[in-house]
């Protein structure tokens, strides 16, 4: 069974403006991310892609996209990708993130996330699932590399 997030994305993405609407709905559920105004471009098990425009709200004092805006983008698409990649019987939460800033971030930033390995089909206990995220500029140059440690564990029954 696909995750509810993946089902919603698939349902909306096939319509004009559907990915935009899905992106807005994600930000409504997790309001913190609305500050970067992300666009979810692709979402499927094992891979997610999102982008943010270079605009004043995400710009730092030297005129580049702020490092934390890039981290927010990485965490957003990393979390969504994890959510749609793990079995419906599991849940996730970010446990930590390591980041490398490789280049000044100018222009539209596009983040691509993928789990470091295929999630376990079933697990009796929690485990760490690293999600790799690369953020690239318009020229395709990597400006940020992140590794997010996702803690994946069985959902508790209520």
N, C-alpha and C positions, 0 to 999 in steps of 0.2 A: 504494500500500500504506500503510495506517495505521501510525502508530508503535506500538511495543509498549506504550507507556504508554497511548495512546488505546484500544487494543484491550483492555487490562486494565480500564480505567475502564468502557468500554461493557459488558464482560462482567459486571462486578460491580455496576454501578449499577442494573441492572434488578431486583436482588434486595433484599428488606428487609435493611437494615443493610449493604448493599453499598458505599455511598459511605463509610460509617464505616470499613469494612474497607480500602477502597482508600486512604483517608487514613492509616491505620495502616501500611499497606505502604509508602507513600511515605516516611513517617518512619523506617521500618526501613531503607530504602535510603539515606536521607539523615538520619541520627540527629540532627543539629543542630536540625532543625525540630521535633522532638518536644517541645521545651520550650514551644512556643506552642500545642500541641495543636490543630492546624488541622483543619478539616472542608472537604473539597473538595465544593462544591455542584454545580458545572457545569464540564465540561471538553469543549471541542469546538474544532476548528480556528478560529482567529480570536477566541476568547473563553474565558476561564476565570473562575470565581468561587469564592472560598474565604472562610471565616469563622473567627474566634476569639472565644471568650467572654471577658468581662472577669472575671478571677479573680485570686486573690492572686499566682500565679506570674508574671503578666505586668503586675503593677501597680507603679508607681513610688512615690516618697516623697510625692507630692501626691495619690495616690488615682486617677490616671488610667492608662490603658493606656500602658505604656512606649513611647517613640519607637522603640526598636530592635526591640521586638516587632512594631510596625507595619511596620518595614522588612523584618523576616523574613517576615512575611505577604506583603508586596509581592513580595519576591524569589522566594518559593515559588510563588505563583500565576503570576508573570511567567515563570518558568522552565518550569513545566508547560505554560503556554499556548504558549510558543515551541516547546517540544518537539513538541506535537501539531499545530502549524501549519506547520512546515517539512517539506520532502520527506524521505523516509526516507534518502535518499543524503547528507543534510547533518547536521551536528552543531552544537551551540551551547555557548557559555560566556558568563556575564555579564562584561562588560568594565568597566562602571562604572554608577553609579546617582546620579541627582540627586533630591533629596527636598525637598518643601515641607510643613512642618507648618502646617496651616491653622486648627486648632481643637483644644481639649482632647478627648481620646479617652475617652469614658465609655460603657460598655455593650458589646454585641456589635459587633465590627468586621467588615465585609464588604468584601472587596477584589475588584474586577473588573479584569481585565487584557485588553488587546488590542494586537496589533502595530500600529504607526503606519501601516504599509502592507502589502499582501499580499506574503508572502515570495516570492522568485524561485523559479520552478519548477525551475530548474537553474542552477548557477553553477560556473564553472571555478576561481574564486578566492573568498576570503572577503569578506564584506561586513558592515556594521553594520546591525542591525535593531532600531530602538527599540521597546520595549514600554511602553505607557502603563498605569499602574495607579492607580486611584482607590480609596481606602479610605473607607468611609462608616460612620456610626454608625446606631443604630436609627431615628433620625428622618430618615435619608436625607441628612444633611449630610456633605459631604466634609471629612474631618479630615486627610487626607494625600494628596498627589499625588506620584507617583514616575514617573520616566522611566528605564528600565533599558536600557542599551546592550548588546545581545546581539551577540556576534561569531558569525556563522554561516559555516561553511566546509564544504567537501566532506569526507566521512569518508575517512580514509586506508585504503588496502587493505593487509592484512597477508599 
